[in-house]
Amino acid sequence: MEQILIFVYANSKNIVNIQIITNISQNEEYLQGESLKTGEEGKLKTFLKSRILSECGSLEEAEDFVSRGIDTGLLEIHAPKPETFDVHFTGFKKDEKTNLEELAIKAGMVVRKSVTKGLKLLCYGYNASSKKNGSRTRYGHYHSQL
Protein backbone atom coordinates (compact mmCIF):
# COMPACT_ATOMS: atom_id res chain seq x y z
CA MET A 1 0.00 0.00 0.00
CA GLU A 2 1.30 3.43 -0.96
CA GLN A 3 2.08 5.93 1.77
CA ILE A 4 -0.27 8.91 1.90
CA LEU A 5 0.71 12.03 3.79
CA ILE A 6 -1.87 14.58 4.95
CA PHE A 7 -0.58 17.87 6.33
CA VAL A 8 -1.42 21.51 6.89
CA TYR A 9 0.88 23.83 4.93
CA ALA A 10 1.45 27.59 4.80
CA ASN A 11 2.83 28.72 1.44
CA SER A 12 5.17 31.67 0.85
CA LYS A 13 2.18 34.06 0.93
CA ASN A 14 1.08 32.55 4.28
CA ILE A 15 -1.98 30.98 2.69
CA VAL A 16 -2.84 27.85 4.65
CA ASN A 17 -4.08 24.74 2.84
CA ILE A 18 -4.53 21.09 3.63
CA GLN A 19 -2.34 19.00 1.35
CA ILE A 20 -2.64 15.29 0.54
CA ILE A 21 0.22 13.62 -1.34
CA THR A 22 1.49 10.17 -2.29
CA ASN A 23 4.63 8.80 -4.05
CA ILE A 24 6.66 10.82 -1.57
CA SER A 25 10.32 11.69 -1.82
CA GLN A 26 12.22 14.06 0.43
CA ASN A 27 15.53 15.47 1.51
CA GLU A 28 16.47 17.55 4.56
CA GLU A 29 14.71 20.66 3.29
CA TYR A 30 11.98 19.60 0.85
CA LEU A 31 9.10 17.17 0.56
CA GLN A 32 7.73 16.19 -2.85
CA GLY A 33 4.84 14.05 -3.98
CA GLU A 34 1.85 13.63 -6.25
CA SER A 35 -1.22 15.50 -5.10
CA LEU A 36 -4.43 13.67 -4.29
CA LYS A 37 -6.45 16.87 -3.80
CA THR A 38 -9.55 17.29 -5.95
CA GLY A 39 -8.63 19.22 -9.08
CA GLU A 40 -4.89 18.61 -8.57
CA GLU A 41 -4.81 14.81 -8.83
CA GLY A 42 -1.45 13.53 -10.03
CA LYS A 43 0.18 16.96 -10.07
CA LEU A 44 3.76 16.85 -8.75
CA LYS A 45 4.10 19.29 -5.86
CA THR A 46 7.10 20.39 -3.80
CA PHE A 47 6.87 21.70 -0.25
CA LEU A 48 9.37 23.36 2.05
CA LYS A 49 9.40 21.25 5.24
CA SER A 50 9.76 24.34 7.43
CA ARG A 51 6.32 25.54 6.21
CA ILE A 52 4.47 22.40 7.32
CA LEU A 53 2.32 23.42 10.30
CA SER A 54 1.08 19.93 11.20
CA GLU A 55 1.23 16.37 9.88
CA CYS A 56 -2.15 14.72 10.33
CA GLY A 57 -3.47 11.17 10.38
CA SER A 58 -6.66 12.03 8.51
CA LEU A 59 -8.41 14.77 6.60
CA GLU A 60 -10.70 15.33 9.59
CA GLU A 61 -7.68 15.83 11.87
CA ALA A 62 -6.24 18.40 9.44
CA GLU A 63 -9.57 20.24 9.28
CA ASP A 64 -9.73 20.24 13.11
CA PHE A 65 -6.18 21.66 13.28
CA VAL A 66 -7.18 24.52 10.97
CA SER A 67 -10.41 25.19 12.93
CA ARG A 68 -8.54 25.22 16.26
CA GLY A 69 -5.91 27.51 14.74
CA ILE A 70 -8.59 29.99 13.72
CA ASP A 71 -10.35 29.74 17.10
CA THR A 72 -7.14 30.30 19.07
CA GLY A 73 -5.77 33.05 16.82
CA LEU A 74 -2.83 30.97 15.56
CA LEU A 75 -4.33 31.26 12.05
CA GLU A 76 -6.11 34.35 10.76
CA ILE A 77 -8.70 34.76 8.05
CA HIS A 78 -8.18 37.75 5.78
CA ALA A 79 -10.46 39.04 3.08
CA PRO A 80 -9.01 38.36 -0.38
CA LYS A 81 -7.40 41.27 -2.16
CA PRO A 82 -9.81 42.92 -4.55
CA GLU A 83 -9.25 41.97 -8.16
CA THR A 84 -8.07 44.83 -10.34
CA PHE A 85 -7.91 45.30 -14.07
CA ASP A 86 -4.27 46.29 -14.62
CA VAL A 87 -3.21 47.89 -17.89
CA HIS A 88 0.08 49.17 -19.29
CA PHE A 89 0.56 51.42 -22.32
CA THR A 90 3.78 51.39 -24.31
CA GLY A 91 5.01 52.66 -27.68
CA PHE A 92 2.93 55.86 -27.70
CA LYS A 93 3.94 59.50 -27.84
CA LYS A 94 3.93 61.09 -24.38
CA ASP A 95 0.70 63.12 -24.84
CA GLU A 96 -1.10 60.18 -26.39
CA LYS A 97 0.02 57.85 -23.58
CA THR A 98 -1.10 60.34 -20.90
CA ASN A 99 -4.52 60.60 -22.55
CA LEU A 100 -4.88 56.80 -22.70
CA GLU A 101 -3.84 56.45 -19.05
CA GLU A 102 -6.41 59.05 -17.98
CA LEU A 103 -9.13 57.23 -19.92
CA ALA A 104 -8.14 53.93 -18.30
CA ILE A 105 -8.23 55.43 -14.79
CA LYS A 106 -11.67 56.95 -15.45
CA ALA A 107 -12.84 53.49 -16.57
CA GLY A 108 -11.72 52.01 -13.22
CA MET A 109 -8.51 50.38 -14.43
CA VAL A 110 -5.17 50.41 -12.60
CA VAL A 111 -2.42 51.81 -14.82
CA ARG A 112 0.95 50.11 -14.34
CA LYS A 113 4.26 51.76 -15.25
CA SER A 114 5.77 48.49 -16.46
CA VAL A 115 4.79 45.00 -17.58
CA THR A 116 3.89 42.97 -14.49
CA LYS A 117 2.74 39.41 -13.86
CA GLY A 118 -0.75 40.56 -12.81
CA LEU A 119 -1.26 42.70 -15.90
CA LYS A 120 -4.58 42.07 -17.64
CA LEU A 121 -3.98 44.17 -20.75
CA LEU A 122 -0.86 45.38 -22.53
CA CYS A 123 -1.74 48.06 -25.03
CA TYR A 124 1.09 48.88 -27.40
CA GLY A 125 1.45 51.50 -30.09
CA TYR A 126 3.49 51.81 -33.24
CA ASN A 127 6.77 52.35 -31.36
CA ALA A 128 6.63 49.52 -28.78
CA SER A 129 9.91 47.81 -27.98
CA SER A 130 10.42 44.14 -28.77
CA LYS A 131 11.41 43.61 -25.10
CA LYS A 132 7.90 44.48 -23.87
CA ASN A 133 6.33 42.40 -26.63
CA GLY A 134 8.43 39.48 -25.34
CA SER A 135 7.22 40.14 -21.79
CA ARG A 136 3.60 39.87 -22.84
CA THR A 137 4.32 36.43 -24.29
CA ARG A 138 6.21 35.29 -21.19
CA TYR A 139 3.45 36.44 -18.83
CA GLY A 140 0.60 35.36 -21.14
CA HIS A 141 -1.07 38.78 -21.28
CA TYR A 142 -3.87 39.89 -23.50
CA HIS A 143 -2.60 42.57 -25.78
CA SER A 144 -3.95 45.11 -28.15
CA GLN A 145 -2.22 47.26 -30.72
CA LEU A 146 -3.71 50.69 -31.34
N, C-alpha and C positions, 0 to 999 in steps of 0.2 A: 504494500500500500504506500502511495506517495505521501510524503510529508506535506502538510498544509500549515502555513503560518498565518495567524490572524493577529494584527497589531494596530495600535492607534499611532498615527504619524502626523507630525507637524512639518509642512514643507517650508521652503525658504521664505515664503510670504506669511508664515505662521498660520496657514490654513490647515485645520485639523481634519483628517479623514481616517476612516477605518479602511485598512488595506487587507486583502486576502491574496496570498501568493502560494505557488507550488513550484516544483523544479528549482529548488533554492540552491544558490551558490553564494559564498561570502568570503570576505577577507577581514582584516582587522577593522577596516573603516566602513565598508559598504556591504549591503545585502542586496541580492538580485534574484528575481524570480518572475514567473509568468503569472499575470493577474487572473484572478477568478471572479473579480467584480463584474456585475452586470454592465454591459456596454464596453468593457475593457478585456473581455475574455481572451486569453492567449497573448496579450500584449506584454512584452518584456519590459520590466520596470526595475529601476535601480534606486535604492534608498540609502541615505546616510544613517548609519546606526545611531549616531548621537542625537538624531531627531525622532527616534522611536520613543514615544511617551509610555507605552505599556504593551507588553506581549500578552495576548489573551487566549484562553482555551476555547472560546466560542464567540460567535457573532454577538450573542446576547451579553456576554461579559464585556466585550468592547463597547457596546452601546451603553451599558451601565457605567463604564469608566467615563465616557464622554458626558453622560447625564450628571454624574457626581462631580465631575470637573466644572461643569457649568454652575451647579448648585453651590459649590464651595468657593467659586471665584477663580479657581485654577485656570479655567478656560473661559474666554469671553466671546460673546456673540456681537458682531459688528454688522451694521447695515452695509450691504454691498455698495461699492463706489458707483455713482450714477454713470450710465453709459453716455459717452459724448460722440459727436460726429466730428472727427478731426480732419482738417483739410490743410494742404500745403500748396502754395502757388510758386511756380518756378519758370524761368525763361520769358518773363514779361518785362516790359519797360517799367521803371519805378512807379510812375503815375498810374499806369494800368494795373499793376500789382496792388497798389494801395486801394484803388477802387474796388477790385475783386475781393480783397480782404475785408473791406467795410461791408460789402454786400453779404459776404459769408457770415460775418458777426451778426448782422441784422437778421439773418435767417436762422440764428441760433447755433451756428457751427463754432468750433474752436479752431482758430487759425494757429498752425504750428510753424515755427521758423525753420524747421528742417524736416527731413523724412524720418519718421519714427515708426516703431513697430506697431503702435496702435492707430496709425493713420488709416482713415477710411477712404480718403480720396486724394489723389495726387493730380493736380491740374497743371499741365505744362504748356507753355507757349512755344513760339517759333524758335526761341533761343535757349531752350533747356539743355543742360549739360548731359552727356552720356552717363556720367557718374550717377546722377539722380534717376535716370531712366533704369539703370542697373539696380538701384536700391528698390525701386518699385517691384521689380521682378523678384528680388531676394525676399522681400517682405510679403509679397503676394497682394499688393494693393490694387484697388480699382484705380483706373487712371482715365483722364480725359484730356484731349488736346484741343485747345481753343484756337 
